[in-house]
Amino acid sequence: MAEPFQSGYSSGVSYTAIPITASDVTVYDPPLRLVDVGTGGDVTFIDGRGAEKTITVGDGYSIKCLVQQVKSTGTTATGMIGYP
């Protein structure tokens, strides 16, 4: 039987919220645990395992995985808030 996925990151409530400006150089350390999107569109990000993903989301969507980077290239969504 496979071992369950375990992570060294807390899964509890974040202590703060930070505004996100998409950037091809800014890397979040520690990674964000959740990203809320104000106005929908495409979001290109690097996930907790280092894979680049692009998803199309609607207004008010929450990205519920570890996010190391929200890239400006390929991102059209705005009003994002991250929770480390």
N, C-alpha and C positions, 0 to 999 in steps of 0.2 A: 504494500500500500504506500502511495506517495506521501511524503511529508507535507503538512499544510504550509502555505506561504506564511513566512514571518518577516516582519520588518522592524528595523531599529527605530522607526519614527513613531511618535505618539499618534494615536488616533483620536485623542480627546479634543476639547475645544481649544481654539487658537487664542493666544494672549492679545493679539492685535490684528488689524486689517491694514493693508497697504494698497495705495492706488498703483495700478500697473500701466506702464507705458511700454508698449511692445518695442523690443530692441533685439537686434541680431548679435549684441555683445553682452548684455546683462544676463548673468546666470544667478539664480537664487540659491543661496547656501545658508541655511537648509532649504530644501525644496518647498514650494508651496503645497499645502495639503488640499486646497480647494481654490478654485478661481470662479468668481461670479462675473457674468457678462451682462452689462447694462443693455447695450444695443447690439442685436445679433449680427452675424456675418460669419466669415471664415476666421478660425483661430488656428494658427500654426504654432505648435509648441513641441518642446522636448520633454518626454515623459520621464518618470522616475527610473526607468531602465536605460535611458539614453536614446530612445527611438524618436524620430521626428514624426509627428502626426499632424494632419490637417483635418479639422472637422467643421461642419457648417452648423451653427447653432442659432436659435431664436432669442429674442429679447428675454432677459431674466434667467438664462440657462446657467447651470453650475457644472463646471468640469470637476469631477470628483475622483481625481487621481493625483499622484505626486507630479508636480510640474516644476522642472528645473529652469525652463526658459520659455518666454512667450516671444516668438520671433516677429519682427516687423515685416519681414518678407513673407507674404502670403496671408497676413492678418488684416482683416477689414472690420472686425468687430471692435467696439469701443466701450468705454465706461467700465473697464474691468477692475475688479478688486481681488487681491490675493490674501490668503490666510496661511502664514507660515507655521 
